[in-house]
């Protein structure tokens, strides 16, 4: 029995991927309308913030893995101490749960990360900006995703306002230099407990307002940059002893690569692998945490594109426009069964082909039809 804490779309797609392997997936979610709970027969409703409920869930599983980083590290440590098999383990998980720990530990090991500082006072924040030059980027040490928990601070006045807001709320911050980005890249590595690992093609992630909106595979970068990104990701995964899928988000600058974030779970930047790789990230994650041989990560076509489907501004549900999107040649639509609201990730569309531009345009067309934008173009 494989247990997954969290019942969002990542758990939903993991369930779909392991049906053919006869792997039984149990998920722990907040309610029956959670994305995975809608389709997974063995869905447990409970709280991952409650040790008793979390341990009861883990006790019925051979291995426990995760579709988010929200479980209190102290609870994870207690579960591991009591003999439950957690993959990834608490020490590796901390790299994704605590951004300051991630920055400090990777920097100490010689990996390229932005210049940064822990913020324990207003003077820390303002002094860092004055030292490295404005703008700077402030981040919540814990939590935050899809642009939340990240603040671009153009000057000292903005920093002062942020300090007033976050200190009143008791939020812990770090601040780092603003990195001049040519493009954003992602590399996903999947690794078994004994060390066998495979790596997916380098992906360009296209962002809008802090949210990933498109994936382009392979990333349009020189071969030497792709090789460097791949080697960097593989070294990081070995260093942190990651197990399962580990997604490394990178900034490509004019002359280097810089580590941005880590995720130790299936990740949005690798959704393209369902159609675009011989083995999807979801099945490979399950294989890895169960210590089964890993699947081939090679591309299925020369070009792959994925476009995220975000909730339309009018609050309408993309499902009502599904027939039009399915008419786009070669477009594979994934909808997550989530209630529609503006800006929420409700699904994605993937296309594969021979020509990168044409492949990307087909994915955009299908996504636009789902959100209603295609009716206006």
VOVO-811853 format. One record per residue (C-alpha): residue in three letters; x, y, z. Coordinates in nm, 4 decimals, always signed. Layout:
! residues N
{rest ALA | xx X | yy Y | zz Z}
...
! end
This chain:
! residues 377
{rest UNK | xx +0.0000 | yy +0.0000 | zz +0.0000}
{rest UNK | xx +0.1355 | yy +0.3394 | zz -0.1032}
{rest UNK | xx +0.0116 | yy +0.6318 | zz +0.0998}
{rest UNK | xx +0.0179 | yy +0.9905 | zz -0.0221}
{rest UNK | xx -0.0396 | yy +1.2770 | zz +0.2175}
{rest UNK | xx -0.2450 | yy +1.5300 | zz +0.0266}
{rest UNK | xx -0.5281 | yy +1.4697 | zz -0.2184}
{rest UNK | xx -0.4772 | yy +1.7408 | zz -0.4796}
{rest UNK | xx -0.4199 | yy +1.7060 | zz -0.8507}
{rest UNK | xx -0.0732 | yy +1.5569 | zz -0.7992}
{rest UNK | xx -0.2227 | yy +1.2687 | zz -0.6019}
{rest UNK | xx -0.4991 | yy +1.2379 | zz -0.8620}
{rest UNK | xx -0.2499 | yy +1.1964 | zz -1.1466}
{rest UNK | xx -0.0348 | yy +0.9632 | zz -0.9349}
{rest UNK | xx -0.3385 | yy +0.7391 | zz -0.8830}
{rest UNK | xx -0.4047 | yy +0.7331 | zz -1.2556}
{rest UNK | xx -0.0433 | yy +0.6405 | zz -1.3283}
{rest UNK | xx -0.0223 | yy +0.3377 | zz -1.0973}
{rest UNK | xx -0.3478 | yy +0.1646 | zz -1.1914}
{rest UNK | xx -0.1671 | yy -0.0434 | zz -1.4528}
{rest UNK | xx +0.0895 | yy -0.1527 | zz -1.1948}
{rest UNK | xx -0.1830 | yy -0.2775 | zz -0.9576}
{rest UNK | xx -0.0415 | yy -0.0460 | zz -0.6917}
{rest UNK | xx -0.3056 | yy +0.0553 | zz -0.4397}
{rest UNK | xx -0.2861 | yy +0.4242 | zz -0.3524}
{rest UNK | xx -0.4346 | yy +0.5626 | zz -0.0312}
{rest UNK | xx -0.4602 | yy +0.9416 | zz -0.0004}
{rest UNK | xx -0.5077 | yy +1.1655 | zz +0.3023}
{rest UNK | xx -0.7108 | yy +1.4725 | zz +0.2147}
{rest UNK | xx -0.9313 | yy +1.7359 | zz +0.3654}
{rest UNK | xx -1.2603 | yy +1.6189 | zz +0.2171}
{rest UNK | xx -1.4411 | yy +1.4205 | zz -0.0530}
{rest UNK | xx -1.4288 | yy +1.7039 | zz -0.3054}
{rest UNK | xx -1.0473 | yy +1.7081 | zz -0.3093}
{rest UNK | xx -0.9166 | yy +1.6384 | zz -0.6574}
{rest UNK | xx -0.7767 | yy +1.2914 | zz -0.5826}
{rest UNK | xx -1.0546 | yy +1.1945 | zz -0.3409}
{rest UNK | xx -1.3015 | yy +1.2184 | zz -0.6291}
{rest UNK | xx -1.1320 | yy +0.9345 | zz -0.8186}
{rest UNK | xx -0.9342 | yy +0.7324 | zz -0.5621}
{rest UNK | xx -1.1349 | yy +0.4602 | zz -0.3876}
{rest UNK | xx -0.9116 | yy +0.4614 | zz -0.0797}
{rest UNK | xx -0.9374 | yy +0.8246 | zz +0.0288}
{rest UNK | xx -0.9080 | yy +0.9082 | zz +0.3976}
{rest UNK | xx -1.0479 | yy +1.2359 | zz +0.5264}
{rest UNK | xx -0.8282 | yy +1.3775 | zz +0.7988}
{rest UNK | xx -0.5768 | yy +1.6395 | zz +0.9037}
{rest UNK | xx -0.2049 | yy +1.6176 | zz +0.8330}
{rest UNK | xx -0.1580 | yy +1.8649 | zz +1.1196}
{rest UNK | xx -0.2803 | yy +1.6094 | zz +1.3754}
{rest UNK | xx -0.0221 | yy +1.3486 | zz +1.4814}
{rest UNK | xx -0.2816 | yy +1.0899 | zz +1.5821}
{rest UNK | xx -0.4628 | yy +1.1108 | zz +1.2473}
{rest UNK | xx -0.1380 | yy +1.1227 | zz +1.0533}
{rest UNK | xx -0.0022 | yy +0.8152 | zz +1.2311}
{rest UNK | xx -0.3263 | yy +0.6238 | zz +1.1843}
{rest UNK | xx -0.2979 | yy +0.6925 | zz +0.8120}
{rest UNK | xx +0.0703 | yy +0.5948 | zz +0.7987}
{rest UNK | xx +0.0071 | yy +0.2746 | zz +0.9946}
{rest UNK | xx -0.2009 | yy +0.1377 | zz +0.7090}
{rest UNK | xx +0.0678 | yy +0.2050 | zz +0.4472}
{rest UNK | xx +0.3939 | yy +0.0362 | zz +0.3528}
{rest UNK | xx +0.5428 | yy +0.3655 | zz +0.2334}
{rest UNK | xx +0.4201 | yy +0.7225 | zz +0.2786}
{rest UNK | xx +0.4946 | yy +0.9979 | zz +0.0287}
{rest UNK | xx +0.3566 | yy +1.3478 | zz -0.0250}
{rest UNK | xx +0.1891 | yy +1.5754 | zz -0.2774}
{rest UNK | xx +0.2785 | yy +1.8920 | zz -0.0813}
{rest UNK | xx +0.5294 | yy +2.0249 | zz +0.1743}
{rest UNK | xx +0.2806 | yy +2.1361 | zz +0.4394}
{rest UNK | xx +0.3251 | yy +1.8680 | zz +0.7074}
{rest UNK | xx +0.4939 | yy +2.0029 | zz +1.0199}
{rest UNK | xx +0.8581 | yy +1.8839 | zz +1.0190}
{rest UNK | xx +0.8245 | yy +1.7842 | zz +1.3848}
{rest UNK | xx +0.5411 | yy +1.5470 | zz +1.2970}
{rest UNK | xx +0.7454 | yy +1.3961 | zz +1.0152}
{rest UNK | xx +1.0379 | yy +1.3398 | zz +1.2526}
{rest UNK | xx +0.8084 | yy +1.1695 | zz +1.5040}
{rest UNK | xx +0.6620 | yy +0.9390 | zz +1.2400}
{rest UNK | xx +1.0099 | yy +0.8418 | zz +1.1206}
{rest UNK | xx +1.1261 | yy +0.7790 | zz +1.4781}
{rest UNK | xx +0.8285 | yy +0.5472 | zz +1.5277}
{rest UNK | xx +0.9318 | yy +0.3359 | zz +1.2299}
{rest UNK | xx +0.7086 | yy +0.4603 | zz +0.9509}
{rest UNK | xx +0.8741 | yy +0.4637 | zz +0.6084}
{rest UNK | xx +0.8615 | yy +0.8188 | zz +0.4695}
{rest UNK | xx +0.9976 | yy +0.8880 | zz +0.1224}
{rest UNK | xx +1.1411 | yy +1.1430 | zz +0.0941}
{rest UNK | xx +1.2545 | yy +1.1469 | zz +0.4558}
{rest UNK | xx +1.2246 | yy +1.4406 | zz +0.6956}
{rest UNK | xx +1.5821 | yy +1.5649 | zz +0.6422}
{rest UNK | xx +1.5373 | yy +1.5842 | zz +0.2651}
{rest UNK | xx +1.1886 | yy +1.7297 | zz +0.2991}
{rest UNK | xx +1.3248 | yy +2.0203 | zz +0.4997}
{rest UNK | xx +1.4968 | yy +2.1569 | zz +0.1884}
{rest UNK | xx +1.1533 | yy +2.2186 | zz +0.0364}
{rest UNK | xx +0.9774 | yy +2.3182 | zz +0.3570}
{rest UNK | xx +1.2282 | yy +2.5771 | zz +0.4801}
{rest UNK | xx +1.3665 | yy +2.8134 | zz +0.2167}
{rest UNK | xx +1.6252 | yy +2.9612 | zz +0.4500}
{rest UNK | xx +1.7585 | yy +2.6150 | zz +0.5374}
{rest UNK | xx +1.7678 | yy +2.5346 | zz +0.1670}
{rest UNK | xx +1.9644 | yy +2.8488 | zz +0.0835}
{rest UNK | xx +2.2089 | yy +2.8116 | zz +0.3699}
{rest UNK | xx +2.2790 | yy +2.4437 | zz +0.3204}
{rest UNK | xx +2.3170 | yy +2.4575 | zz -0.0557}
{rest UNK | xx +2.5415 | yy +2.7629 | zz -0.0292}
{rest UNK | xx +2.7597 | yy +2.5878 | zz +0.2288}
{rest UNK | xx +2.7947 | yy +2.2923 | zz -0.0088}
{rest UNK | xx +2.9085 | yy +2.5191 | zz -0.2921}
{rest UNK | xx +2.5928 | yy +2.5178 | zz -0.5038}
{rest UNK | xx +2.5043 | yy +2.8422 | zz -0.6869}
{rest UNK | xx +2.2293 | yy +3.0256 | zz -0.4985}
{rest UNK | xx +2.1449 | yy +3.3967 | zz -0.4785}
{rest UNK | xx +2.3147 | yy +3.6076 | zz -0.2153}
{rest UNK | xx +2.0730 | yy +3.6048 | zz +0.0783}
{rest UNK | xx +2.0179 | yy +3.6867 | zz +0.4447}
{rest UNK | xx +1.7840 | yy +3.5795 | zz +0.7213}
{rest UNK | xx +1.5558 | yy +3.8652 | zz +0.8248}
{rest UNK | xx +1.5140 | yy +3.8972 | zz +1.1999}
{rest UNK | xx +1.4731 | yy +4.2746 | zz +1.2123}
{rest UNK | xx +1.3854 | yy +4.5703 | zz +0.9934}
{rest UNK | xx +1.7541 | yy +4.6598 | zz +0.9805}
{rest UNK | xx +1.8349 | yy +4.3177 | zz +0.8303}
{rest UNK | xx +1.5939 | yy +4.3838 | zz +0.5463}
{rest UNK | xx +1.6886 | yy +4.7451 | zz +0.4793}
{rest UNK | xx +2.0606 | yy +4.6841 | zz +0.5299}
{rest UNK | xx +2.0662 | yy +4.3997 | zz +0.2805}
{rest UNK | xx +1.8993 | yy +4.6134 | zz +0.0143}
{rest UNK | xx +2.1430 | yy +4.8958 | zz +0.0739}
{rest UNK | xx +2.4368 | yy +4.6537 | zz +0.0572}
{rest UNK | xx +2.3512 | yy +4.4609 | zz -0.2611}
{rest UNK | xx +2.1409 | yy +4.7288 | zz -0.4326}
{rest UNK | xx +1.7685 | yy +4.7597 | zz -0.4880}
{rest UNK | xx +1.5499 | yy +4.5868 | zz -0.5967}
{rest UNK | xx +1.5679 | yy +4.2796 | zz -0.3738}
{rest UNK | xx +1.3371 | yy +3.9804 | zz -0.3298}
{rest UNK | xx +1.1831 | yy +3.8871 | zz +0.0042}
{rest UNK | xx +1.0378 | yy +3.5420 | zz +0.0627}
{rest UNK | xx +0.8389 | yy +3.3701 | zz +0.3329}
{rest UNK | xx +1.0654 | yy +3.1063 | zz +0.4843}
{rest UNK | xx +0.7802 | yy +2.8555 | zz +0.4981}
{rest UNK | xx +0.4794 | yy +2.8126 | zz +0.2749}
{rest UNK | xx +0.4067 | yy +3.0229 | zz -0.0300}
{rest UNK | xx +0.3620 | yy +2.9069 | zz -0.3877}
{rest UNK | xx +0.2370 | yy +3.0341 | zz -0.7234}
{rest UNK | xx +0.3666 | yy +3.3825 | zz -0.6494}
{rest UNK | xx +0.2355 | yy +3.3942 | zz -0.2931}
{rest UNK | xx +0.4916 | yy +3.4517 | zz -0.0209}
{rest UNK | xx +0.7296 | yy +3.6283 | zz -0.2611}
{rest UNK | xx +0.7686 | yy +4.0065 | zz -0.2761}
{rest UNK | xx +0.9723 | yy +4.2179 | zz -0.5160}
{rest UNK | xx +1.0935 | yy +4.5192 | zz -0.3209}
{rest UNK | xx +1.2010 | yy +4.8074 | zz -0.5453}
{rest UNK | xx +1.3243 | yy +5.0338 | zz -0.2662}
{rest UNK | xx +1.3571 | yy +5.0898 | zz +0.1083}
{rest UNK | xx +1.0040 | yy +5.2302 | zz +0.1382}
{rest UNK | xx +0.8544 | yy +4.9082 | zz -0.0002}
{rest UNK | xx +1.0761 | yy +4.7058 | zz +0.2322}
{rest UNK | xx +0.9582 | yy +4.9091 | zz +0.5303}
{rest UNK | xx +0.5928 | yy +4.8472 | zz +0.4403}
{rest UNK | xx +0.6523 | yy +4.4737 | zz +0.4010}
{rest UNK | xx +0.8324 | yy +4.4565 | zz +0.7346}
{rest UNK | xx +0.5409 | yy +4.6287 | zz +0.9067}
{rest UNK | xx +0.2920 | yy +4.3830 | zz +0.7538}
{rest UNK | xx +0.4859 | yy +4.0603 | zz +0.8042}
{rest UNK | xx +0.6252 | yy +4.1352 | zz +1.1490}
{rest UNK | xx +0.2745 | yy +4.2080 | zz +1.2738}
{rest UNK | xx +0.1657 | yy +3.8696 | zz +1.1392}
{rest UNK | xx +0.4673 | yy +3.6895 | zz +1.2860}
{rest UNK | xx +0.5915 | yy +3.5759 | zz +0.9451}
{rest UNK | xx +0.9535 | yy +3.4690 | zz +0.9083}
{rest UNK | xx +1.1370 | yy +3.6128 | zz +0.6065}
{rest UNK | xx +1.4556 | yy +3.5825 | zz +0.4108}
{rest UNK | xx +1.5799 | yy +3.8380 | zz +0.1606}
{rest UNK | xx +1.7934 | yy +3.7759 | zz -0.1444}
{rest UNK | xx +1.9445 | yy +3.9586 | zz -0.4351}
{rest UNK | xx +1.7387 | yy +4.0149 | zz -0.7476}
{rest UNK | xx +1.8820 | yy +3.7864 | zz -1.0157}
{rest UNK | xx +1.8702 | yy +3.9184 | zz -1.3762}
{rest UNK | xx +1.6997 | yy +3.6291 | zz -1.5552}
{rest UNK | xx +1.7341 | yy +3.5301 | zz -1.9203}
{rest UNK | xx +1.4839 | yy +3.2468 | zz -1.8723}
{rest UNK | xx +1.3615 | yy +3.0078 | zz -1.6051}
{rest UNK | xx +1.4426 | yy +2.6399 | zz -1.6315}
{rest UNK | xx +1.3448 | yy +2.3252 | zz -1.4456}
{rest UNK | xx +1.5083 | yy +1.9843 | zz -1.4242}
{rest UNK | xx +1.3380 | yy +1.6848 | zz -1.2626}
{rest UNK | xx +1.5381 | yy +1.3923 | zz -1.1295}
{rest UNK | xx +1.3797 | yy +1.0730 | zz -1.0009}
{rest UNK | xx +1.5806 | yy +0.8657 | zz -0.7536}
{rest UNK | xx +1.5400 | yy +0.5366 | zz -0.5667}
{rest UNK | xx +1.6544 | yy +0.4836 | zz -0.2055}
{rest UNK | xx +1.9645 | yy +0.2902 | zz -0.3135}
{rest UNK | xx +2.0718 | yy +0.5669 | zz -0.5508}
{rest UNK | xx +1.9504 | yy +0.4671 | zz -0.8980}
{rest UNK | xx +1.8310 | yy +0.7832 | zz -1.0684}
{rest UNK | xx +1.7072 | yy +0.9096 | zz -1.4027}
{rest UNK | xx +1.6641 | yy +1.2636 | zz -1.5298}
{rest UNK | xx +1.4014 | yy +1.4231 | zz -1.7525}
{rest UNK | xx +1.4724 | yy +1.6712 | zz -2.0304}
{rest UNK | xx +1.5456 | yy +2.0294 | zz -1.9286}
{rest UNK | xx +1.2266 | yy +2.2359 | zz -1.9383}
{rest UNK | xx +1.1698 | yy +2.6068 | zz -1.9908}
{rest UNK | xx +0.9038 | yy +2.7325 | zz -1.7513}
{rest UNK | xx +0.7221 | yy +3.0464 | zz -1.8633}
{rest UNK | xx +0.5913 | yy +3.2520 | zz -1.5723}
{rest UNK | xx +0.3225 | yy +3.5182 | zz -1.5406}
{rest UNK | xx +0.2666 | yy +3.6964 | zz -1.2074}
{rest UNK | xx +0.4651 | yy +3.4260 | zz -1.0308}
{rest UNK | xx +0.2551 | yy +3.1436 | zz -1.1777}
{rest UNK | xx +0.3874 | yy +2.8941 | zz -1.4301}
{rest UNK | xx +0.1716 | yy +2.9218 | zz -1.7416}
{rest UNK | xx +0.3654 | yy +2.7260 | zz -2.0061}
{rest UNK | xx +0.6266 | yy +2.4521 | zz -2.0350}
{rest UNK | xx +0.8521 | yy +2.4176 | zz -2.3378}
{rest UNK | xx +1.0449 | yy +2.0915 | zz -2.3833}
{rest UNK | xx +1.3251 | yy +2.0592 | zz -2.4553}
{rest UNK | xx +1.4199 | yy +2.4053 | zz -2.3312}
{rest UNK | xx +1.5544 | yy +2.6273 | zz -2.6125}
{rest UNK | xx +1.9044 | yy +2.6531 | zz -2.4691}
{rest UNK | xx +2.2477 | yy +2.5516 | zz -2.6029}
{rest UNK | xx +2.3460 | yy +2.1905 | zz -2.5427}
{rest UNK | xx +2.6152 | yy +2.2916 | zz -2.2963}
{rest UNK | xx +2.3614 | yy +2.4848 | zz -2.0845}
{rest UNK | xx +2.1256 | yy +2.1865 | zz -2.0813}
{rest UNK | xx +2.4122 | yy +1.9583 | zz -1.9797}
{rest UNK | xx +2.5150 | yy +2.1960 | zz -1.7026}
{rest UNK | xx +2.1581 | yy +2.2205 | zz -1.5725}
{rest UNK | xx +2.1201 | yy +1.8430 | zz -1.5760}
{rest UNK | xx +2.4491 | yy +1.7849 | zz -1.3928}
{rest UNK | xx +2.3646 | yy +2.0518 | zz -1.1347}
{rest UNK | xx +2.0254 | yy +1.8968 | zz -1.0614}
{rest UNK | xx +2.1699 | yy +1.5494 | zz -1.0275}
{rest UNK | xx +2.4368 | yy +1.6711 | zz -0.7854}
{rest UNK | xx +2.1817 | yy +1.8531 | zz -0.5714}
{rest UNK | xx +1.9554 | yy +1.5471 | zz -0.5521}
{rest UNK | xx +2.2402 | yy +1.3260 | zz -0.4407}
{rest UNK | xx +2.3558 | yy +1.5865 | zz -0.1891}
{rest UNK | xx +2.0164 | yy +1.6134 | zz -0.0188}
{rest UNK | xx +1.9507 | yy +1.2371 | zz -0.0462}
{rest UNK | xx +1.6271 | yy +1.2980 | zz -0.2317}
{rest UNK | xx +1.3985 | yy +1.0033 | zz -0.3059}
{rest UNK | xx +1.1172 | yy +1.0111 | zz -0.5600}
{rest UNK | xx +1.0802 | yy +1.3036 | zz -0.7979}
{rest UNK | xx +1.2901 | yy +1.6066 | zz -0.7113}
{rest UNK | xx +1.2260 | yy +1.9163 | zz -0.9242}
{rest UNK | xx +1.4957 | yy +2.1818 | zz -0.9323}
{rest UNK | xx +1.3914 | yy +2.5279 | zz -1.0517}
{rest UNK | xx +1.6783 | yy +2.7296 | zz -1.1985}
{rest UNK | xx +1.7411 | yy +3.0849 | zz -1.3124}
{rest UNK | xx +1.9454 | yy +3.1128 | zz -1.6304}
{rest UNK | xx +2.1411 | yy +3.4368 | zz -1.6287}
{rest UNK | xx +2.3635 | yy +3.5776 | zz -1.9017}
{rest UNK | xx +2.6564 | yy +3.3649 | zz -1.7872}
{rest UNK | xx +2.5463 | yy +3.1112 | zz -1.5249}
{rest UNK | xx +2.2749 | yy +2.8994 | zz -1.3648}
{rest UNK | xx +2.1379 | yy +2.9790 | zz -1.0184}
{rest UNK | xx +1.9218 | yy +2.7541 | zz -0.7992}
{rest UNK | xx +1.5810 | yy +2.9070 | zz -0.7310}
{rest UNK | xx +1.3631 | yy +2.6470 | zz -0.5579}
{rest UNK | xx +1.3354 | yy +2.2754 | zz -0.4828}
{rest UNK | xx +1.0327 | yy +2.0473 | zz -0.4676}
{rest UNK | xx +1.0533 | yy +1.6878 | zz -0.3440}
{rest UNK | xx +0.7357 | yy +1.5543 | zz -0.5058}
{rest UNK | xx +0.5728 | yy +1.5479 | zz -0.8484}
{rest UNK | xx +0.5812 | yy +1.9018 | zz -0.9813}
{rest UNK | xx +0.3925 | yy +2.1236 | zz -1.2244}
{rest UNK | xx +0.7079 | yy +2.1743 | zz -1.4323}
{rest UNK | xx +0.7021 | yy +1.8038 | zz -1.5224}
{rest UNK | xx +0.3336 | yy +1.7545 | zz -1.6070}
{rest UNK | xx +0.4366 | yy +1.7288 | zz -1.9717}
{rest UNK | xx +0.5829 | yy +1.3834 | zz -1.9016}
{rest UNK | xx +0.2406 | yy +1.2128 | zz -1.9086}
{rest UNK | xx +0.2364 | yy +1.2355 | zz -2.2879}
{rest UNK | xx +0.5873 | yy +1.3659 | zz -2.3548}
{rest UNK | xx +0.8063 | yy +1.1072 | zz -2.1802}
{rest UNK | xx +0.8137 | yy +0.7288 | zz -2.1998}
{rest UNK | xx +0.7409 | yy +0.7116 | zz -1.8259}
{rest UNK | xx +0.5541 | yy +0.9924 | zz -1.6540}
{rest UNK | xx +0.6882 | yy +1.1678 | zz -1.3466}
{rest UNK | xx +0.3899 | yy +1.0308 | zz -1.1523}
{rest UNK | xx +0.4571 | yy +0.6654 | zz -1.2231}
{rest UNK | xx +0.8295 | yy +0.7140 | zz -1.1745}
{rest UNK | xx +0.7691 | yy +0.8840 | zz -0.8404}
{rest UNK | xx +0.5624 | yy +0.5855 | zz -0.7264}
{rest UNK | xx +0.8238 | yy +0.3428 | zz -0.8568}
{rest UNK | xx +1.1024 | yy +0.5286 | zz -0.6813}
{rest UNK | xx +0.9412 | yy +0.5552 | zz -0.3385}
{rest UNK | xx +0.8388 | yy +0.1884 | zz -0.3578}
{rest UNK | xx +1.1980 | yy +0.1054 | zz -0.4582}
{rest UNK | xx +1.0976 | yy -0.0420 | zz -0.7938}
{rest UNK | xx +1.3068 | yy -0.0151 | zz -1.1126}
{rest UNK | xx +1.2680 | yy +0.3265 | zz -1.2738}
{rest UNK | xx +1.1125 | yy +0.3854 | zz -1.6130}
{rest UNK | xx +1.2639 | yy +0.5454 | zz -1.9217}
{rest UNK | xx +1.2608 | yy +0.9261 | zz -1.9079}
{rest UNK | xx +1.3294 | yy +0.9817 | zz -2.2792}
{rest UNK | xx +1.1059 | yy +1.2103 | zz -2.4850}
{rest UNK | xx +0.8310 | yy +1.0589 | zz -2.6989}
{rest UNK | xx +0.8617 | yy +1.3334 | zz -2.9624}
{rest UNK | xx +1.1105 | yy +1.6049 | zz -3.0618}
{rest UNK | xx +0.8890 | yy +1.8809 | zz -2.9175}
{rest UNK | xx +0.6514 | yy +1.8916 | zz -2.6207}
{rest UNK | xx +0.4448 | yy +2.1813 | zz -2.4884}
{rest UNK | xx +0.2173 | yy +2.2151 | zz -2.1879}
{rest UNK | xx -0.0088 | yy +2.5105 | zz -2.1096}
{rest UNK | xx -0.1725 | yy +2.5435 | zz -1.7689}
{rest UNK | xx -0.5439 | yy +2.6110 | zz -1.7604}
{rest UNK | xx -0.6135 | yy +2.8879 | zz -1.5100}
{rest UNK | xx -0.9590 | yy +2.9840 | zz -1.3922}
{rest UNK | xx -1.1081 | yy +3.2535 | zz -1.6178}
{rest UNK | xx -1.1651 | yy +3.6015 | zz -1.4780}
{rest UNK | xx -1.5424 | yy +3.5576 | zz -1.5070}
{rest UNK | xx -1.5328 | yy +3.2533 | zz -1.2772}
{rest UNK | xx -1.6685 | yy +3.0174 | zz -1.5421}
{rest UNK | xx -1.5789 | yy +2.6480 | zz -1.5464}
{rest UNK | xx -1.3551 | yy +2.5324 | zz -1.8358}
{rest UNK | xx -1.5428 | yy +2.2009 | zz -1.8419}
{rest UNK | xx -1.8311 | yy +2.3650 | zz -2.0246}
{rest UNK | xx -1.5953 | yy +2.4364 | zz -2.3154}
{rest UNK | xx -1.4260 | yy +2.0951 | zz -2.3198}
{rest UNK | xx -1.5703 | yy +1.9802 | zz -2.6567}
{rest UNK | xx -1.4104 | yy +2.2716 | zz -2.8429}
{rest UNK | xx -1.0690 | yy +2.2075 | zz -2.6855}
{rest UNK | xx -1.0824 | yy +1.8378 | zz -2.7725}
{rest UNK | xx -1.1148 | yy +1.9283 | zz -3.1391}
{rest UNK | xx -0.7600 | yy +2.0703 | zz -3.1435}
{rest UNK | xx -0.5477 | yy +1.8042 | zz -3.3155}
{rest UNK | xx -0.3272 | yy +1.6089 | zz -3.0790}
{rest UNK | xx -0.4204 | yy +1.8109 | zz -2.7698}
{rest UNK | xx -0.4523 | yy +1.6070 | zz -2.4495}
{rest UNK | xx -0.6620 | yy +1.7795 | zz -2.1842}
{rest UNK | xx -0.6247 | yy +1.7148 | zz -1.8113}
{rest UNK | xx -0.8843 | yy +1.8756 | zz -1.5843}
{rest UNK | xx -0.8442 | yy +1.8325 | zz -1.2106}
{rest UNK | xx -1.2048 | yy +1.8377 | zz -1.0950}
{rest UNK | xx -1.1494 | yy +2.1525 | zz -0.8898}
{rest UNK | xx -1.4076 | yy +2.4231 | zz -0.8322}
{rest UNK | xx -1.3483 | yy +2.7093 | zz -1.0738}
{rest UNK | xx -1.2303 | yy +3.0447 | zz -0.9491}
{rest UNK | xx -1.0270 | yy +3.3166 | zz -1.1231}
{rest UNK | xx -0.6567 | yy +3.2392 | zz -1.1474}
{rest UNK | xx -0.6775 | yy +2.8912 | zz -0.9924}
{rest UNK | xx -0.4948 | yy +2.6052 | zz -1.1659}
{rest UNK | xx -0.7774 | yy +2.3913 | zz -1.2958}
{rest UNK | xx -0.5923 | yy +2.1732 | zz -1.5451}
{rest UNK | xx -0.3391 | yy +2.1627 | zz -1.8240}
{rest UNK | xx -0.3098 | yy +2.0774 | zz -2.1920}
{rest UNK | xx -0.0169 | yy +1.8949 | zz -2.3507}
{rest UNK | xx +0.0771 | yy +1.8534 | zz -2.7153}
{rest UNK | xx +0.3658 | yy +1.6709 | zz -2.8809}
{rest UNK | xx +0.5055 | yy +1.7119 | zz -3.2307}
{rest UNK | xx +0.8031 | yy +1.7671 | zz -3.4548}
{rest UNK | xx +0.8041 | yy +2.1466 | zz -3.4708}
{rest UNK | xx +0.8369 | yy +2.3398 | zz -3.1404}
{rest UNK | xx +0.6433 | yy +2.6466 | zz -3.2563}
{rest UNK | xx +0.3533 | yy +2.4546 | zz -3.4070}
{rest UNK | xx +0.3366 | yy +2.2227 | zz -3.1066}
{rest UNK | xx +0.3234 | yy +2.5150 | zz -2.8662}
{rest UNK | xx +0.0550 | yy +2.6939 | zz -3.0670}
{rest UNK | xx -0.1716 | yy +2.3883 | zz -3.0566}
{rest UNK | xx -0.1385 | yy +2.3652 | zz -2.6788}
{rest UNK | xx -0.2148 | yy +2.7359 | zz -2.6431}
{rest UNK | xx -0.5147 | yy +2.7066 | zz -2.8719}
{rest UNK | xx -0.6708 | yy +2.4248 | zz -2.6699}
{rest UNK | xx -0.6062 | yy +2.6031 | zz -2.3393}
{rest UNK | xx -0.7516 | yy +2.9266 | zz -2.4753}
{rest UNK | xx -1.0652 | yy +2.7445 | zz -2.5832}
{rest UNK | xx -1.1060 | yy +2.5997 | zz -2.2349}
{rest UNK | xx -1.0782 | yy +2.9403 | zz -2.0683}
{rest UNK | xx -1.2927 | yy +3.1183 | zz -2.3248}
{rest UNK | xx -1.0068 | yy +3.3297 | zz -2.4573}
{rest UNK | xx -1.0116 | yy +3.1385 | zz -2.7828}
{rest UNK | xx -1.3563 | yy +3.2752 | zz -2.8578}
{rest UNK | xx -1.2115 | yy +3.6269 | zz -2.8619}
{rest UNK | xx -0.9080 | yy +3.5665 | zz -3.0873}
! end
